[in-house]
Amino acid sequence: MEEPTSTQVVQHLQRANQVAQTAVAQGHHPFGAILVAPDHATVLLEQGNIDTVNHAELALMRRAYAEFEPGFLWGCTLYTTVEPCVMCAGAQYWANVGRLVYGIAEKQLLALTGNHAENPTLDMPCRYVFERGQKAIAVWGPIAEVEAEIVALHRGFWNEWPDSFGRIFD
């Protein structure tokens, strides 16, 4: 499979971060994900975070699996602002999306949120999850060129919580 260019990687992660900004504007946590076609140019789907269980990546993988054939999905790439958690990595594995690019690592998110009750981060790299499966999912990340803008969105969000956002989840 052909790999995305560094320019495509940065552009798609910036788009995912715009999706995360939209999620914040709608009262959700700052996570965004997009699914890109095998041509590395066409954005097929976009998804922001919904709630504690419906992370951006999980919701996107459910939609992708419902709309596209597994063989097609294997050539697609999931771009996400933050390294997927165990649940989201599992969803990507089962949806059969063959590539992943993430902006910042889960450990970076943990450093930003600490023990915040709204984000009890699981400290388990997605590569660890994928290595236990039977599919060779390609993974790129973290990507230094977008780190500052993704971190800025998270730092602003988690430092403002709960004053500006109130309780998001019912």
N, C-alpha and C positions, 0 to 999 in steps of 0.2 A: 504494500500500500504506500502511496505517495504521502509524504508528511507535509503538514502546513508550514508556510514560511514564517519567519520570525515576525514579519509585518502583519500577517494574518493573525497570528497568535495574540499580538498586542491589541490589534483592532477589535478582535472578538472578546477579549477580556475587558476592554474598555466598554464595550456594549453591554456585557454582563453586569458591569458595575453601574451603568445607567439603569438597568433593570432593577438592581438593588436599591438605587436611589428612589425609584418609583415605588418600590415596596415600602420604604420608609415613609414616603409621602402618603401612602395608603394606611399607615399605622402598623406596619409589620417590621420585623427584624431586617437588617441590611444584608440580605443575601440574594444574589441573582445568578441565573443560569440560562444559557442558550444552547440549542442543538444546531450544529452546522452540518450540512450535507457533505458527501464525499468529495465534492469539488472544492472544499475548503473556503467557499465564498458565500454560498446561499444559507441564510439563517432560516431554518425550518420552524423552530418554536422558541419562545421566550417564556421565562417563568421567574417571578419573584417569590420570596418566602411567604407562606400563608399563615402557618402557626407552628407550634412546637412539634407536631407530628408530621405535618405536611411541609417539609422543607422544599426549597426551590427545586433541588435536583430530583427529589423523590416524585414530586408532582409532575415535573417535566418528563421523567422516565415513564411514568404511567401513561401520560398523553402520547408520547412517542411510540410506545408499545401498541397502543390502541390504533394509531394512525398509519404505521409503517410496518413493512415486513421485516422479520429478523435479519435476513440476508442484507437488506439495504442498510439497516441500523448498524450492522457491523462495520460499515465503511464511514459512519458518521462520527463526529467528535462532540463530546459534552464539554463546554467551556463554563467554568464556574468561578466565582470570585474567591471562594474559600475551599480548601481541600474537603472533599465530601466526608461526612461522618460514616460510621459503619453501616447505618441504615441506608444511606444514599448510595454508598459504594455497592452495597448488595443489590439495590434497585437497578443500578447501571449494569451490573453483572447479569442479572436476570432479564433485563430488557435487551441485552445483546448489543450494546453500544460499545464499539471497539476501541475508542480513544477517549482520553480525558486530558484536559488542560485546566490547571487551577492557578489562581493568582497568588494567594498566600497559604501557608501551611496551617494545619490545625493547631500546631504548637504556637504559632503566631497569634491565632485567634484566642487561645487560652491565655496568653500573656496580656492580651487586650481586655478580656472579660473577667479574668481571675475566677473566683468562685461565684460569679453572678448567678442568682437564682433563676434568671430567665434564660441562661445559656450554660447548663451544666455539661460542658464540653467533654466528650469521650476522647481520651488521648490514645488514639489508635490510627496510625497512618493507613490511607486507602490502599497503598501498595501492599501492605500486610494482608489486607482482606483479599485483594486480587490474587496474590501469590498462593492463596489456599484454594483457589478455584481451578477449573480446567480450561479456562480461556485466557489467552495472552493479551490482556488489555494493555495498550500502550498508555503511558502516563508521562506528562510533562508538568513540572511545577515544583516549587514555586517559581514565578516569573518576576524577576527583579524589576523589569521596566514598568510594571503596573503596581508594584507593592505600595508605593507611597499614596497613590490615590485610593486604593482599597482600604489601607490602614486608616487614612484620614476619615473616610466615611464611618468606619467602625468606631474609631476613637471618639468622633463627634457623637455618634449614637449612644454608645455605652456610657460616656461621661455625662450625657444629658439625662439618662434614664433615672428615675421615672418622671422627673419634673416636666419635661416637654411632651412625653409620650403617654404617661399614665399606664395603666395595665392594659396590655394589648390582648391578652387571651382571656376568654370567658371561662 
